[in-house]
Amino acid sequence: MKLMRYGARGAEKPGLVDAQGRVRDLSAVLPDITAQSLTPEGLARLRAVDAAGLPVVASPGRIAPPWSGMGKFICIGLNYADHAAEAGLQVPAEPVIFMKPTSALAGCNDPVVLPRGSVKTDWEVELGVVIGKKARYVDEAEALSHVAGYCVVNDVSEREYQIERGGTWDKGKGCDTFGPVGPWLVTADEVPNPQDLELWLEVNGKRYQNGSTRTMVFGVAQLVAYVSRFMTLYPGDLISTGTPPGVGMGQKPAPVYLEAGDEMKLGITGLGEQRQRVHAWDPALIDG
């Protein structure tokens, strides 16, 4: 299944995308797609719904994050060897974990708003892994059974805040609008091999990132098992699994960073596409 939510902030409706690519309204089935909808029991109920009997949504308008109630927005750094090389950093011996606050969460086509004083805001297309079953100290062999599905994530990053301002990476990763997710959550049964997906990203029509999850240092099953050693994962938690090379910071002969008016377009095989316009600081674009 391809699950999604659409509508204005605070008035989102649940939907699914049928085999013909049409959005179907799920409002008569459930009021919202929540973290509990992503449990094995919740997904089983949704699979039993006859999509052909649901109303077609001709113009869904804004596409919201695919589910509500995300508890944790967990990110993995330097998880592609070629990206680590372009950053001039060693491939980590263990996964690098950092967090985005859920206040960074945005819809897939929502505005990306540059924080005040930003001069080094960058892009990162990533595979998102959505948890559907509680995971604590899970074995790698069982890890994928805890995954509800997958989605596209843009791990927008302010490099000055991340690298030059002291402390952890989080301050450069957690600005408002720095976590576009969606357009869909594609359930795990439709992604038989998460280690064989193509990722790409363009800025103003120029292709900067072309990669594949085949070159991850730590695969999805390894990451779910590893993260579950340090924190309990609950339904609705998101793990963003790192980015391939081609980020703005790594461009030669000089870095390229986002400016107001730029447009990012990005996607992953089978998981859909995102498109965001970059804006100068404007809280009205954040608060909706």
C-alpha positions as CSV (number, residue, x, y, z in Angstrom):
1,M,0.0,0.0,0.0
2,K,0.9,3.6,-0.5
3,L,-0.5,5.6,2.4
4,M,-0.6,9.4,2.5
5,R,-2.3,12.4,4.1
6,Y,-3.4,15.5,2.4
7,G,-4.9,18.9,3.2
8,A,-4.1,22.0,5.1
9,R,-2.1,21.9,8.3
10,G,-4.4,20.8,11.2
11,A,-7.0,19.6,8.8
12,E,-5.2,16.7,7.1
13,K,-7.2,13.7,5.8
14,P,-6.1,10.1,5.4
15,G,-5.7,8.6,1.9
16,L,-4.1,5.9,-0.1
17,V,-2.8,5.7,-3.7
18,D,-4.5,3.0,-5.8
19,A,-2.9,0.9,-8.5
20,Q,-3.7,3.5,-11.1
21,G,-2.0,6.3,-9.1
22,R,-5.3,7.9,-8.0
23,V,-5.7,9.3,-4.4
24,R,-8.5,7.6,-2.5
25,D,-10.1,9.1,0.6
26,L,-9.8,6.9,3.7
27,S,-11.9,9.2,5.9
28,A,-14.8,6.8,6.1
29,V,-12.4,4.1,7.3
30,L,-10.4,6.0,9.9
31,P,-10.0,9.7,11.0
32,D,-6.3,9.9,10.4
33,I,-3.2,7.7,9.6
34,T,-1.5,7.6,13.0
35,A,1.4,5.7,14.5
36,Q,-1.1,3.0,15.6
37,S,-2.3,2.7,12.0
38,L,1.2,1.4,11.2
39,T,1.2,-1.6,13.5
40,P,0.8,-5.0,12.0
41,E,-2.9,-5.0,13.2
42,G,-3.5,-1.5,11.8
43,L,-2.0,-2.3,8.4
44,A,-4.0,-5.5,8.2
45,R,-7.2,-3.6,8.7
46,L,-6.3,-1.2,5.9
47,R,-5.3,-4.0,3.6
48,A,-8.8,-5.4,4.0
49,V,-10.4,-2.2,2.7
50,D,-11.7,-2.4,-0.9
51,A,-9.8,0.6,-2.4
52,A,-12.1,0.6,-5.4
53,G,-15.0,1.5,-3.2
54,L,-13.3,4.6,-1.7
55,P,-14.0,8.1,-3.2
56,V,-11.4,9.4,-5.6
57,V,-9.8,12.7,-4.6
58,A,-9.5,14.8,-7.7
59,S,-7.4,17.6,-6.2
60,P,-5.7,16.6,-3.0
61,G,-3.9,19.9,-2.6
62,R,-1.2,20.0,0.0
63,I,0.5,16.6,0.6
64,A,1.2,16.3,4.3
65,P,3.6,14.0,6.1
66,P,2.2,10.5,5.5
67,W,1.4,9.8,9.2
68,S,0.8,11.7,12.4
69,G,2.2,11.0,15.8
70,M,5.8,10.5,15.0
71,G,7.6,10.1,18.3
72,K,11.2,10.1,17.2
73,F,13.0,11.5,14.0
74,I,16.3,9.6,14.1
75,C,19.0,10.1,11.6
76,I,22.2,8.3,10.6
77,G,25.3,10.2,9.5
78,L,28.0,9.2,7.1
79,N,26.3,6.0,6.0
80,Y,27.6,6.0,2.4
81,A,31.4,5.6,2.1
82,D,31.5,7.9,-0.9
83,H,29.7,10.6,1.0
84,A,32.1,10.3,3.9
85,A,34.9,10.7,1.4
86,E,33.5,13.9,-0.1
87,A,33.1,15.2,3.4
88,G,36.8,14.3,4.2
89,L,35.7,12.0,7.0
90,Q,36.5,8.4,7.9
91,V,33.8,5.8,7.4
92,P,32.5,5.2,10.9
93,A,33.1,1.9,12.7
94,E,29.6,2.1,14.1
95,P,26.5,4.0,12.9
96,V,26.5,7.7,13.8
97,I,23.2,8.6,15.3
98,F,21.7,12.1,15.7
99,M,18.2,13.4,16.0
100,K,15.9,15.9,14.3
101,P,13.2,17.4,16.5
102,T,9.7,16.6,15.2
103,S,9.2,20.3,14.8
104,A,11.4,20.0,11.7
105,L,8.9,17.7,10.1
106,A,7.3,19.0,6.9
107,G,5.2,17.8,4.0
108,C,7.1,16.7,0.9
109,N,6.3,19.9,-1.1
110,D,6.1,22.3,1.7
111,P,8.4,25.4,1.7
112,V,11.9,25.0,3.0
113,V,12.6,28.2,5.0
114,L,16.2,29.3,5.6
115,P,16.8,30.1,9.3
116,R,17.9,33.6,10.2
117,G,21.5,34.2,9.2
118,S,21.9,31.0,7.2
119,V,24.7,30.9,4.7
120,K,25.3,27.2,4.3
121,T,22.0,25.3,4.0
122,D,22.4,22.0,2.1
123,W,20.4,19.1,0.8
124,E,20.5,15.3,1.5
125,V,18.1,12.8,-0.1
126,E,17.6,9.8,2.2
127,L,15.7,6.6,2.6
128,G,13.3,6.8,5.5
129,V,12.5,3.6,7.5
130,V,9.2,3.7,9.5
131,I,8.8,1.5,12.5
132,G,5.6,-0.5,12.8
133,K,6.3,-2.7,15.8
134,K,8.1,-2.0,19.1
135,A,11.8,-2.8,18.8
136,R,14.1,-3.2,21.8
137,Y,17.4,-5.1,21.5
138,V,16.2,-6.8,18.3
139,D,18.4,-9.2,16.4
140,E,19.4,-8.2,12.9
141,A,17.7,-11.3,11.5
142,E,14.4,-10.1,12.9
143,A,14.8,-6.3,12.4
144,L,12.9,-5.9,9.2
145,S,9.8,-7.5,10.7
146,H,9.6,-4.3,12.8
147,V,9.4,-2.1,9.8
148,A,6.0,-0.8,8.6
149,G,7.3,0.8,5.5
150,Y,9.6,3.3,3.7
151,C,9.5,6.9,2.5
152,V,11.6,9.7,1.0
153,V,13.3,12.1,3.4
154,N,15.2,15.3,2.6
155,D,17.6,15.8,5.5
156,V,18.1,19.5,5.0
157,S,21.2,20.7,6.9
158,E,22.7,24.0,7.8
159,R,26.4,23.2,7.7
160,E,27.7,26.2,9.6
161,Y,25.3,25.4,12.5
162,Q,26.2,21.7,12.2
163,I,30.0,21.9,12.0
164,E,31.2,25.4,13.0
165,R,29.1,26.3,16.0
166,G,30.2,23.8,18.5
167,G,28.4,20.9,20.1
168,T,26.5,18.2,18.3
169,W,25.1,18.1,14.7
170,D,21.5,18.5,15.9
171,K,21.5,22.3,15.8
172,G,22.3,22.3,12.1
173,K,19.7,19.5,11.4
174,G,16.7,20.6,13.4
175,C,15.6,23.9,12.0
176,D,11.9,24.3,11.2
177,T,11.0,22.8,7.8
178,F,14.3,20.9,7.6
179,G,12.6,17.5,7.5
180,P,10.4,17.0,4.5
181,V,8.9,13.5,4.5
182,G,6.7,11.7,1.9
183,P,4.8,11.9,-0.4
184,W,3.8,8.4,0.7
185,L,4.6,5.7,3.2
186,V,5.0,2.6,1.1
187,T,4.4,-0.5,3.1
188,A,7.3,-3.0,3.5
189,D,5.6,-5.7,1.4
190,E,5.9,-3.5,-1.6
191,V,9.7,-2.9,-1.0
192,P,11.1,-6.4,-1.1
193,N,14.7,-5.2,-1.0
194,P,15.4,-1.9,0.7
195,Q,19.1,-2.3,-0.3
196,D,18.3,-2.0,-4.0
197,L,16.8,1.4,-4.4
198,E,18.0,4.4,-6.5
199,L,18.1,7.9,-4.9
200,W,18.5,11.2,-6.7
201,L,18.3,14.9,-6.1
202,E,18.3,18.0,-8.3
203,V,18.6,21.7,-7.5
204,N,17.2,24.1,-10.2
205,G,17.1,21.2,-12.6
206,K,20.8,20.2,-12.1
207,R,21.3,16.6,-10.9
208,Y,23.6,16.6,-7.9
209,Q,22.9,13.3,-6.2
210,N,22.7,9.9,-7.9
211,G,23.1,7.0,-5.6
212,S,21.8,3.6,-4.5
213,T,21.1,2.0,-1.2
214,R,23.3,-0.8,-2.3
215,T,26.3,1.3,-1.2
216,M,25.1,1.9,2.4
217,V,27.8,1.2,5.0
218,F,25.1,-0.2,7.3
219,G,22.0,-1.6,5.8
220,V,18.4,-1.1,7.0
221,A,18.3,-4.3,9.1
222,Q,21.6,-3.4,10.7
223,L,20.4,0.1,11.5
224,V,17.1,-1.0,13.1
225,A,18.9,-3.6,15.2
226,Y,21.7,-1.2,16.2
227,V,19.4,1.8,17.1
228,S,17.2,-0.5,19.2
229,R,20.2,-1.1,21.5
230,F,20.2,2.5,22.6
231,M,16.5,3.4,22.6
232,T,13.2,1.6,22.3
233,L,11.7,2.1,18.9
234,Y,7.9,2.5,18.7
235,P,5.4,2.5,15.9
236,G,5.6,5.8,14.0
237,D,9.3,6.4,14.8
238,L,11.4,7.3,11.7
239,I,15.0,6.4,10.9
240,S,16.5,8.4,8.1
241,T,19.4,6.3,6.8
242,G,22.0,8.6,5.4
243,T,22.7,10.2,2.1
244,P,24.8,9.3,-1.0
245,P,27.4,11.7,-2.4
246,G,26.6,14.9,-4.2
247,V,25.6,17.2,-1.3
248,G,26.3,20.9,-1.7
249,M,29.1,21.0,0.8
250,G,31.1,18.5,-1.3
251,Q,30.9,20.3,-4.6
252,K,34.2,21.2,-6.4
253,P,35.9,23.5,-6.8
254,A,33.7,25.3,-4.3
255,P,30.6,24.3,-2.2
256,V,27.2,25.1,-3.4
257,Y,24.5,26.1,-0.9
258,L,20.8,26.8,-1.1
259,E,19.5,30.3,-1.6
260,A,16.0,31.8,-1.6
261,G,14.2,30.9,-4.8
262,D,16.0,27.6,-5.4
263,E,13.9,24.5,-6.1
264,M,14.9,21.0,-4.9
265,K,13.4,17.9,-6.6
266,L,14.3,14.5,-5.2
267,G,13.0,10.9,-5.2
268,I,13.6,7.2,-4.6
269,T,12.6,4.3,-6.8
270,G,9.0,3.4,-6.0
271,L,8.6,5.8,-3.1
272,G,7.7,8.9,-5.0
273,E,9.1,12.4,-5.4
274,Q,9.4,15.6,-3.5
275,R,9.7,19.2,-4.7
276,Q,10.5,22.1,-2.4
277,R,11.0,25.8,-3.0
278,V,13.5,27.5,-0.8
279,H,12.4,30.7,1.0
280,A,14.1,33.4,3.0
281,W,13.1,33.5,6.7
282,D,9.4,34.0,7.1
283,P,7.6,32.5,10.1
284,A,4.3,32.7,8.3
285,L,5.5,29.9,5.9
286,I,6.4,27.8,8.9
287,D,3.3,28.3,11.0
288,G,1.0,27.8,8.0
